Amino acid sequence: MQKIKSIFKTTGTKNGTYSVGLTVIVIAIVVVANLIFGQIPEKYKNIDVSSTKIYDITDTSKELLKNLDQKVTFTVLAEKAGADDRIKTFLSKYSSLSKNIKVEWIDPVLHPSALSEYDTSANTIVVACDDTGKSTTVSFSDIIVMDTSSYYYTGNATESEFDGEGQLTSAVNYVVSDSNKNIYRTTGHGEATLSSSVSELMTKNNYKVNELNLVMDTSIPEECDLLLMYAPSKDLTEDEKTAVEDYLAKGGKVMILLGETSSADLPNIASVMKEYGMETEDGYIADPSRCYQGNYYYIFPELSVSGDMAKGITSQMVLLTNAHGMNLVDPARDTITTSPFMTTSENAYAVTEEAQKQGAYTLGAVAEETISGDSAGKTDADTSENDGESDDAEQEEQKTGRLTVISAGSLIDSQITDTFTQLENTTLFMNAVSSNFDGVQNISIEAKSLGTEYNTVQHAGLFSLLVIFGIPLLILISGFTVWYRRRKA
């Protein structure tokens, strides 16, 4: 026993005991720290260091989830261990933003009946709300989008976009919402076709886009929540003009995006606009003060948006080409109020082959008119029969007719929106659409690119010389100076 005690009194044993004790303490600290950090919410544990910020969640989604007061279940029909880590991480971060979202994983291999129960395929997220009884599905392939066109050039399909937030936010909004909006897009006047990216944003916002040929049927359906004319190259007929005016007079909503056709060739459309206080100016708009790289016809308009129109607008950067100018004039009735939300600078010009007219021009405006829904379209005799109705009833029957005009269809041209993804063209357009509906805001969120981003240095010649020759020479000089001083000492 004495020998054993003497062993522990040696210097080596004491140092060893100290090391073992210190190791045990460090291990204990690590275990306790892991237990503590394990309780931290998922949204704080995962930091997005990716170049495209695919895990970042916009304020639009955060606001939707913050105000979510109905239980929503995400049922993921996939093997969790084999699922893409990006999808698992995003689901965890997204669901952590609301206590009313529950995520369940079901392995379809172990539970094959689940696919029949939910009537869908594997690698799918079923989003459902019991309170509304509505459900929808989001496929993994809708979240991680493949560029199939690259297959024809390289033999492999590459990942192009990550659309986790856009798909899930749209799904949540759909299952908790009790109403959907019908948008009728006019045809028969040489209108342009909505790009795939804009159509997808419409779908994400749960807007159903239908086609309406006013040439064949001049009546506008009662379920039409918004009549959209996108870059018409031919004018309305007199009957079509009357139908549009009657629709507005009954509280309808109309949105016109002008194309490259001159207003002189569209007199009936120009007449509708003038009735609501907007008069088109001949020629294309050039703005030397707010143009893209010296091209005066590629202009960045000044935005004056507020309320729903300002949702998601942060950079105030929108690019237009081949824009027509408008001047605000007195509307046909005092009940109409016209307000601009997009203008040029004061140094802009309306350019025609004959002249250049300087001034500040309106590029986007909204005209509203409050109308009594009961008296719209009725005669004075019909109206006089309702004189005894209460003021409250009249207030309930009031509707608001709304005409939105954007003088450049290039606002949503794919050549601009797909090339300059950092601009807010599509956000402004979707806000303008959503502003026509009470209680509806733009929740359509664009996908994030998964393309490889390269760090580039402008004027790299001087920088390269500095790195290759300057820094090594500086180190050599410093080393020689230190050596020389020591040698002299």
BELBELCOR-V31541 format. One record per residue. N is the residue number from 1. RES is the residue in one small letter. BURIAL is + if it has 16 or more other C-alpha atoms within 10 Angstrom, else -. Layout:
N:RES:BURIAL + N:RES:BURIAL
//
This chain:
1:m:- + 2:q:- + 3:k:- + 4:i:- + 5:k:- + 6:s:- + 7:i:- + 8:f:- + 9:k:- + 10:t:- + 11:t:- + 12:g:- + 13:t:- + 14:k:- + 15:n:- + 16:g:- + 17:t:- + 18:y:- + 19:s:- + 20:v:- + 21:g:- + 22:l:- + 23:t:- + 24:v:- + 25:i:- + 26:v:- + 27:i:- + 28:a:- + 29:i:- + 30:v:- + 31:v:- + 32:v:- + 33:a:- + 34:n:- + 35:l:- + 36:i:- + 37:f:- + 38:g:- + 39:q:- + 40:i:- + 41:p:- + 42:e:+ + 43:k:+ + 44:y:- + 45:k:- + 46:n:- + 47:i:- + 48:d:- + 49:v:- + 50:s:- + 51:s:- + 52:t:+ + 53:k:- + 54:i:+ + 55:y:+ + 56:d:+ + 57:i:+ + 58:t:- + 59:d:- + 60:t:+ + 61:s:+ + 62:k:- + 63:e:- + 64:l:+ + 65:l:+ + 66:k:- + 67:n:- + 68:l:+ + 69:d:- + 70:q:- + 71:k:+ + 72:v:+ + 73:t:+ + 74:f:+ + 75:t:+ + 76:v:+ + 77:l:+ + 78:a:+ + 79:e:+ + 80:k:- + 81:a:- + 82:g:- + 83:a:- + 84:d:- + 85:d:- + 86:r:- + 87:i:+ + 88:k:- + 89:t:- + 90:f:+ + 91:l:+ + 92:s:+ + 93:k:+ + 94:y:+ + 95:s:+ + 96:s:+ + 97:l:+ + 98:s:+ + 99:k:- + 100:n:+ + 101:i:+ + 102:k:- + 103:v:+ + 104:e:- + 105:w:- + 106:i:+ + 107:d:+ + 108:p:+ + 109:v:- + 110:l:- + 111:h:- + 112:p:- + 113:s:- + 114:a:+ + 115:l:+ + 116:s:- + 117:e:- + 118:y:- + 119:d:- + 120:t:- + 121:s:- + 122:a:+ + 123:n:+ + 124:t:+ + 125:i:+ + 126:v:+ + 127:v:+ + 128:a:+ + 129:c:+ + 130:d:- + 131:d:- + 132:t:- + 133:g:- + 134:k:- + 135:s:+ + 136:t:- + 137:t:+ + 138:v:+ + 139:s:+ + 140:f:+ + 141:s:- + 142:d:+ + 143:i:+ + 144:i:+ + 145:v:+ + 146:m:+ + 147:d:- + 148:t:- + 149:s:- + 150:s:- + 151:y:- + 152:y:- + 153:y:- + 154:t:- + 155:g:- + 156:n:- + 157:a:- + 158:t:+ + 159:e:- + 160:s:+ + 161:e:+ + 162:f:+ + 163:d:+ + 164:g:+ + 165:e:+ + 166:g:+ + 167:q:+ + 168:l:+ + 169:t:+ + 170:s:+ + 171:a:+ + 172:v:+ + 173:n:+ + 174:y:+ + 175:v:+ + 176:v:+ + 177:s:- + 178:d:- + 179:s:- + 180:n:- + 181:k:+ + 182:n:+ + 183:i:+ + 184:y:+ + 185:r:+ + 186:t:+ + 187:t:+ + 188:g:+ + 189:h:+ + 190:g:- + 191:e:+ + 192:a:+ + 193:t:- + 194:l:- + 195:s:- + 196:s:- + 197:s:+ + 198:v:+ + 199:s:- + 200:e:+ + 201:l:+ + 202:m:+ + 203:t:- + 204:k:+ + 205:n:+ + 206:n:+ + 207:y:+ + 208:k:- + 209:v:+ + 210:n:- + 211:e:- + 212:l:+ + 213:n:- + 214:l:+ + 215:v:- + 216:m:- + 217:d:- + 218:t:+ + 219:s:+ + 220:i:+ + 221:p:- + 222:e:- + 223:e:- + 224:c:+ + 225:d:+ + 226:l:+ + 227:l:+ + 228:l:+ + 229:m:+ + 230:y:+ + 231:a:+ + 232:p:+ + 233:s:+ + 234:k:- + 235:d:+ + 236:l:+ + 237:t:+ + 238:e:- + 239:d:- + 240:e:+ + 241:k:+ + 242:t:+ + 243:a:+ + 244:v:+ + 245:e:+ + 246:d:+ + 247:y:+ + 248:l:+ + 249:a:+ + 250:k:+ + 251:g:+ + 252:g:+ + 253:k:+ + 254:v:+ + 255:m:+ + 256:i:+ + 257:l:+ + 258:l:+ + 259:g:+ + 260:e:+ + 261:t:+ + 262:s:+ + 263:s:+ + 264:a:- + 265:d:- + 266:l:+ + 267:p:- + 268:n:+ + 269:i:+ + 270:a:+ + 271:s:+ + 272:v:+ + 273:m:+ + 274:k:+ + 275:e:+ + 276:y:+ + 277:g:+ + 278:m:+ + 279:e:+ + 280:t:+ + 281:e:+ + 282:d:+ + 283:g:+ + 284:y:+ + 285:i:+ + 286:a:+ + 287:d:+ + 288:p:+ + 289:s:+ + 290:r:+ + 291:c:+ + 292:y:+ + 293:q:- + 294:g:- + 295:n:- + 296:y:+ + 297:y:+ + 298:y:+ + 299:i:+ + 300:f:+ + 301:p:+ + 302:e:+ + 303:l:+ + 304:s:- + 305:v:+ + 306:s:- + 307:g:- + 308:d:+ + 309:m:+ + 310:a:+ + 311:k:+ + 312:g:+ + 313:i:+ + 314:t:- + 315:s:- + 316:q:+ + 317:m:+ + 318:v:+ + 319:l:+ + 320:l:+ + 321:t:+ + 322:n:+ + 323:a:+ + 324:h:+ + 325:g:+ + 326:m:+ + 327:n:+ + 328:l:+ + 329:v:- + 330:d:- + 331:p:+ + 332:a:- + 333:r:- + 334:d:- + 335:t:- + 336:i:+ + 337:t:+ + 338:t:+ + 339:s:+ + 340:p:+ + 341:f:+ + 342:m:+ + 343:t:+ + 344:t:+ + 345:s:+ + 346:e:- + 347:n:- + 348:a:+ + 349:y:+ + 350:a:+ + 351:v:+ + 352:t:- + 353:e:- + 354:e:- + 355:a:- + 356:q:- + 357:k:+ + 358:q:- + 359:g:+ + 360:a:+ + 361:y:+ + 362:t:+ + 363:l:+ + 364:g:+ + 365:a:+ + 366:v:+ + 367:a:+ + 368:e:+ + 369:e:+ + 370:t:+ + 371:i:+ + 372:s:+ + 373:g:+ + 374:d:+ + 375:s:+ + 376:a:+ + 377:g:- + 378:k:- + 379:t:- + 380:d:- + 381:a:- + 382:d:- + 383:t:- + 384:s:- + 385:e:- + 386:n:- + 387:d:- + 388:g:- + 389:e:- + 390:s:- + 391:d:- + 392:d:- + 393:a:- + 394:e:- + 395:q:- + 396:e:- + 397:e:- + 398:q:+ + 399:k:+ + 400:t:+ + 401:g:+ + 402:r:+ + 403:l:+ + 404:t:+ + 405:v:+ + 406:i:+ + 407:s:+ + 408:a:+ + 409:g:+ + 410:s:+ + 411:l:+ + 412:i:+ + 413:d:+ + 414:s:+ + 415:q:- + 416:i:+ + 417:t:+ + 418:d:- + 419:t:- + 420:f:- + 421:t:- + 422:q:- + 423:l:+ + 424:e:+ + 425:n:+ + 426:t:+ + 427:t:+ + 428:l:+ + 429:f:+ + 430:m:+ + 431:n:+ + 432:a:+ + 433:v:+ + 434:s:+ + 435:s:+ + 436:n:+ + 437:f:- + 438:d:- + 439:g:- + 440:v:+ + 441:q:+ + 442:n:+ + 443:i:+ + 444:s:+ + 445:i:+ + 446:e:+ + 447:a:+ + 448:k:+ + 449:s:+ + 450:l:+ + 451:g:- + 452:t:- + 453:e:- + 454:y:- + 455:n:- + 456:t:- + 457:v:- + 458:q:- + 459:h:- + 460:a:- + 461:g:- + 462:l:- + 463:f:- + 464:s:- + 465:l:- + 466:l:- + 467:v:- + 468:i:- + 469:f:- + 470:g:- + 471:i:- + 472:p:- + 473:l:- + 474:l:- + 475:i:- + 476:l:- + 477:i:- + 478:s:- + 479:g:- + 480:f:- + 481:t:- + 482:v:- + 483:w:- + 484:y:- + 485:r:- + 486:r:- + 487:r:- + 488:k:- + 489:a:-
//
